[in-house]
Every structure is written in C-alpha cells, then in structure tokens.
Amino acid sequence: MKFGIFYEHQIPRPWTEQSEYEHFQNALSQIEIADRCGYDYAWQVEHHFLEEYSHGSSPTAFLSAASQRTKNIRLGHGVFQLTTNHPIRVAEQVANLDLLSGGRVELGTGEGTGPTELHPFGAKVREKRDIYEEGLQALLPCFTSSDYGFEGKYWQWPRRNILPKPLQKPHPPLWVACSNLNTIMYAAKRGIGALGFQFASPEGATAWVNKYYNIIASDQVEKLCEYEMNPNLAIVSGFMCAPTDEEARAKADGWTFFIFCLEYNGTHDYAPGTVDLWNEYQAWRSTEKAERAFETGLIGSPDTIRRKLREYAESNIDQIILLNQSGKTAHSDICSSLELFANEVMPEFQAMEPEHQAWKQAVMAGEIQLEDLDINPHKKLAVAGVIDPEAQKRPGQAEIQEIARRKAAEAGES
C-alpha cells in the first residue's frame, strides 16, 4: 500500500492579508516533511471560485515550488481540469513540471464540477464529459508527436511541435477524478488510474477494487486514444495521527469542515462574498453526521490507525490519500501527525508493496480471478463519506420515477 497527502488549500474565514501567503508557505513545508518521511505522493486539486473550501486554482505553480523542495515524493495533479484549460497549455505545463521534478509527475485529469467553476470559462455542465474526453484525446499526442495538430468540436489548432516534452516516456501516469462508483468504473473501462475522491469503508473498498480490476484486466477496456494504461485505485481518507485517540479527535475538526463544505457547495448556490462557511459550519459540527464522520477517517492513535489500515490492506487498495490539511487544522499538528504516522505506522504497510505488486500483476495477467462482489450496498455513501442508514431505506430518484409511472399506469387501467 502506498500513501499520499492531499491539498485542497482550504482557508476558512476570517481572512487577513497574510492568510493565503502563510497557508501556502506552510503547505510547502508540510510536503518537505512528507518527502523526508517517505510518503509516496503529494496531490493537489484544481478548483476555481470556491471560497474557503479550495484556494487551489494553480496546481502547477504549487507543485513546481514543491518540486524544488523535495527529492522523491511523486507530485500529482488531482486533478487538472480538461474543461477549463486548453490542451496545449496542459501539455506544456505538465511537461515543464516533469522536467523540473526529475520525472515525478502523476497526471490526474477531470471534468470540473458545476456552473460555479465551469461557466466563467465558457464550458457548459451538460457538455463537460464530451469536453473532457475530447480534451484527453487532444492532449496526449502532444507529449509524443513533434508535428501535431487537432481538429475537434471544442479544440482546434494547426500542426505544431508542442514543447517541451516530459521526461517520463511516453507520458506521466494517467489518472481520472472519480467522485462516485460510476466514474471508478469509467476509469477502469478507459484503462486509467482512479482517484477515488469518495470515502469508502473497508468492505466498500474491497467491492470497488474487485469491480475496477475485473474490468481493467479484461477485454472491456476501450481507450480514448493511444496511451499507457495505469491500473491503480486510490481513495481519500480524513487523517490525524496523535499519541492518543482523544488528542487526534480534538485536532481533527478540519476533517468535518471539509465534509461540511462538500455538502454545502453541493446544495447551495450563493453569490461571491455572501456566505461565511466557517460560521455556517459551527452548528453543523455538532450533528450526528459530523460525529459519524470521525469514525470513517484514519483519525486516532498509531494503534487505532494501524488497526483500521489492516482492514483496508485486505482490500488490495493501491493507495490511500490522507487528507490532513483541512479547515483550521494547525500547521504544527499537521506536521507532527505526518511524522508520527511515518515513524510508527507507515513502514508496516509500505513493506507490503512488493507482495501487492505481485498480486496486481497476477490479476492483470488473468492468473487471479476476483470475486464479483455486490457493489450496490456501497453506492449510497453520503457526501460526507458516512453511510446514512436512512439512505439505504429511501428509494432513489429513478425508483421514485418508476413508482410514479407504475401508479399512473394503474390509474389509467382503472
């Protein structure tokens, strides 16, 4: 099992003139520590206009700075939006970062979220999957061809040699953002690594891993164009490691703020500067959902986290991405958490990696057949990553529509 760290660059109100500066300097120091301690990946999102929740609008700039302060840690776009960036500019920036970092780039791509992010760039939500797929088709040949033009619905340019070329050949490993089980299956069918920005129980992780690898190891893969496959499945977890469970929980309120923001931004439409999310969060943080959230994360003493990770290790998940920087979690607590986990927990699970790679090779070669587990119980995770017992009982929208059609038909017959 490999471990990543993850940056949304959350900066809750109230802000000062120094808030963003101090945050980014602290984040770079944290990645230095992670690199020194042997973490495998550092991921940064790309988001726009999402106040307090994410100030990470320029991942290439941040990761470039990190590349000069680290030696080994992989630097991941988690993800580069192909709906709001020209493919040529993506290719140029990724290749530059790969050269600056000595070939340590992981290229995660995605569609972006809703109208708040997409509309200012002229992208339409209803077309974002089409834009994304054409963007990936347009992007990838830029890394290998010295004479390349593209003519599509959304992107067009005359033949050019797009420079520089990345150090990794033919291109950095490819990932796609997966906010739900359907996009994890989409990643498998495209032969791309799945960045599971959804929160799974160990049982759910096993079902997802089996489904993902059963697809990506089969003849069901349909590439969008020519590229190297990247069979990998990663999931995100809230994280805080401290000497005791009580200390870890006291320091991990940022995790519940992260969850609150996900839920709030998904259900509210508000004008810039009109909402104080940190203030809105204060009432939510004492709810039952917030309480349950602590149980889903890797939050606790080294012994507690070790016990939870052993359950995940049995699922054969490739990577767990640890979300430590969130809310108002103190810089000093993030640093001490990273160091304690690396010293007392991480070595046991990183030592499993050769065995895991052998398992993966056997699966991809068809030598191991994975059980096709029922994924339905693991689809209905709340946005908080907390299984909502009531959600399992309520019919979904499709079921509601089917009930309505059936009742209408019955009424017509009578």
N, C-alpha and C positions, 0 to 999 in steps of 0.2 A: 504494500500500500504506500502511495505517495501522498504528500501533504502540500497544500498551497495556502497562501494567505490572500485576502480579497479586500479590495478597496472600492467603495462607492464614493469615498470622500464626503462623509456626512458632516455637516457643520450646522448644528441646531442654533436657533436664535436664543438669546440676543447676540448680534454680531458687533464686533468692533472693526476698526480699520485694519487691525492686525490679525483678525481671526483666520482668514484664508492663508495668509503667509505662514503663520505659526502651525497651522494644520499640515500644510504640505511639507514643511521642514521636518515636522515630527514623523510624518508618514515615511519620508525617505530614510530617517534614522531607524525606523522600525524594520524596513526592508534590509538595511545593512545588518541588523541583528539577526534577522531571519536567514540571510545568506551565510553569516558566520556560524549559525547554529545548525545548518544543514537542511533547511526547508527546501522543497523541490521547486515550487512555483510561487510567483507573485502575480496576481491578476488585477487588472483594473478595468472597470466598466467604461463605456461611453454613454453619458446621458447629457441632456440639454434642458435647461429651464426648470429643473425640478428642485425648487428651493428647499434647503435644509436636508432633503433626502440624499441628493447627489450633486456635488460640485465638480464631478469628474468629466468635464467636457473635452479634455485634450489628453487622452491616454498616451499618445506617442510622446508628447513633451515630458510627461511624468516618468514614463518608462525609460526614456532616453537619459534623464537625470539619474534614475536608479541604476542604469547600466554602467555608469561611471563610478558608482559607489559599491558595486558588487562584483563577484567573480564567477559564481557558479549557478546561482538561482535562475531558473527559467523565467522569462518576462512575457506575460500573457496578456493579449488583448481579450478582455472578457466582457464586451466584445466590441469590435469595430462595426459601426452601423453602415451597411451597404445601401441603405435607403437615403442617407443624408450626406454621403461622401462620394465624390467622383472616383471610379475605379482606378484611374491613373494615379490620382493623389494617394489612394490607399496603397497601391503597389510601391510608389516612391517612398512613402514614409515607412512602410514595413521593411523594405529592403535596407533603408538607411539604418533603422534600429537594429536589424540583424547584423549589419557590419559593425556598428558601434559596440554591440554587446558580445561580439565574437561568436555569433550564431546561436543565440539563446532565445529567439523569439518563438512564441506559440501564437498562431493567428486564429483567434476566435472571431466569428462574424455573426451578424444578426440583423433583424429587421427593424429594431427600434420599437417603441411602444405605441402610444396613442396620438391623438391630434396635437396635444401639447408639444410633443417633440417633433412630429413629422411635418405638420402644416407650415411652420415658418420656412422650411427648406423646400416647399413645393411638392412634397410627397403626400400621397393620399393613403389613408389607413387601408381602404379596401383593396389597394393595389400593392401593398407592401411585400407580400410573398412573391409576386411576379417581379417586382423591382429587385428584391433580394436575389432571386435565382439568376436573373439576367446579370446583376452586378457581379456575382461569383463567376459566371461564365466569362464575363468581360475581363475580370481581374486576373485570373490565374495564368493565362498565357503571357501576361506582362512580365512574369518572373523568369520566363524561359526563352521567349522569342526576341530576336533582335530586329525584327521587321514585322510589325503587327498593328493592324487596325481593326476596328469593330463597328458593326452596323446593327443596332438593335432598336427596340421600341423606345427605350429610356436613355440609352447611352450610345453615342456615335463619335468616332474620331478617325482621321486619316492615318495611314501607316506611319509608325514611328518606332524608334528604339527607346523603350522606356527604361531610364537609368536612375539609380544603379540597380544591379541585380543582387539578390540576397546571397549571403554566404552559404546558407543551407540549400542543398540541391535535392529536388528541383524547386522546393519552396519550404517555408516553415510548416510544421504540422498544423492541420486544419481542424477547427472545432466550430460548433454552432451553438448558439444560446438555446437552451431548452427550458421553458417555463412550465411545461406540463408533460405528461406522459406521451401525448400525441407527437410532440416535437422530438422527444427522445427516439420514438420510432422513426420519425422522419430522418433524424441524423443517421440512424442505422441504415436506412434504405439508400441514403446518399453516400455511405462509406466514410462518414465524418465523425470525429470525436464529439461527444455530447457533454456540454457544460450544463449540468442539471441545476439550474437556478430554481430549485424547488426542494423542499425539505422532506426527506423520506425516513421512515422507521427502518430498522434493520430488515424486517420482513419485506417491506416495500422495496428496499434496495435490492434484495435478492430477486424479487419478481422483475424489477426493471432490468437488472443485469442479465438475467436469463433471456428475457424478451429481446433486449438490444443485441446480445451476442448471437442468439439464434437467427436473427435477421442479417447482421453484418457478415456472419460466417457462411451465409447461404448464397444461392444464385438470385436472391431477390434484390441485390444491390443495383441501383441504377444511378450512375454518376451523372452529374450535370455537364461535365466536360472531362478532359484528361487531367487527373491529379493523383497524388499518392494517398491511399486510404490511411485513416488514423483510427484504429479501433481502440477507443478509450471512453470510459464513462466516469464522470466526476459529479459529485453532489456537494452542495454548500451546507455548512452547519454553523450555528451560533457557537461561540467559543470563549471560554475564560477558564484558565487554569490557575489555581491558587492553593496554598497549603491545606486549606480545609474547604469543604463544600459550602459552608456558611460564608467564608470570605469570597469565594468565587461568585456566589449568587449576589452578594452585596455589590460586587464590582461589575456586574453584567447587565445593568439596566439598559445599556446601549442596545443590546440584542432585542429587547422588547420594543424599543423605539424604532428600530429597523422594521420590525414586523408591523407596527402601527402605521408607519409611513407607507409601506406596501399596500396595506388595506385602504388607507385614507386616499392615496392617489388613485387607487383603482375605482373608487366610488364617489369622488368629489371632483367637481370642476370649479376652479376658483381663479380669480384674476391675480396677476403678479403683485406680490407685496401685501395681499389682503388677509393672509392666514398665518398665524404663528403656530406651526406644527408642534413645537416643543410644549407650548402652553396647552394645546388641544390634547396632547398625549397624557397629561397629568391625570386626568380622570380615567383614561383607558388602562393605565399601567396597573391598576388595582383590580381589573376584571378577571374573571375565571380564565378567559382565553390567554391573558398575559401570564397568569400563573402556570397554565399548562405549557406555555412556550419554553419555560425553563427546563422542562423535562425532555424536550425534543433536542435541545442543544448539547454540545460537548462542554458542559459547564460544571465544574466541580474540582475536587482534589485530583491529584495524579491517579490515585487508586480508582476513583469513580470514573474518570475519563477512560482509563485503561479497560475497565470492565465493559463500558459501552462500545469502545472501539473493537474489542474482541468479537462482539456480535456483528459489527459491520465487516470485519475481516472475513467472516464466514460467507458473506455475500459475494466476495470477489470483486467488490467495487475497486476501480483503479485508483481513484484519488478522492480525498476529502479536502475540500476548500474551507478553511477556517475563517469565519467572519469575526474578527476581533475588534476592528475599528468601526464603531457604530455609536450613534448617539453622542453622549458626553463622556464616554469611557476615557479615563485619564491616560495620557501618554505613558506615564510610569507604570500603570497597571498593565497596559498592552505589552510593554517591553518585558516586564517580569513574567507575565503569562507565557510569552513566546519562549523565554529562556527556561522556565520550569518544565514546560511540556517537552522541549527539546532534550533536556537533560534526563528526565525521569520516565517519559512515556514513548516518545517517537522512535528511539532505536529499536525497540521490540518489533514494531510494525514495519519499519523500513527494512529490517532484516528478512522479512517475509517476501520481499520483492522478487528475488530470483525464482522462488517457487511459484509466485503468482505469474511471472512472465512465462514460465514453462506451461502452466495451466492455460494461459491465453493462446500460446502457440498451438497447443493441442486442440483447443476449441476451434481456432481459425482453420486448422487443417482437417477438421471433421473427425478427429480421433476421440473427442469427448462430446457427447450429446447432452445438452442441458434440458432439464425438465421444463416443460412449457407451463409455467405456473399461472394461476388466475390473477390477472392484474387489476380486475375491477375493484376489489376492496381497497386498492391503493391509489385509485384515481382521484377520489374525493378528499384530497387534503385541502384544508382551509389555506387561504393565502398566507396565514401565519405559520404554516408548516405544522399545524396542530390538527390532529384528526378530530373533527367535530362529530360527536356521536349522533347528534340530531340530523346532520347532513346525510348520514347513512340511511335514515328513515324517510327523508323527504324525497319526493320524485324530482328529477331534474327537469329542465325546460323541455327537452324532447319528450319525456314521459308525460308532462303536463299537456303538451300539444296533442299527443296520441290519445290521451284520455278525453280531451275536448272533441277530437274528431269522432271517437267512438260514440260519445254521448250524442253528438249531432246526428250521426248515422242512425242511432237507435231512435232518436226523436223523429227522424224522417220516416222510418219504417212504421212507427206507431201513428 
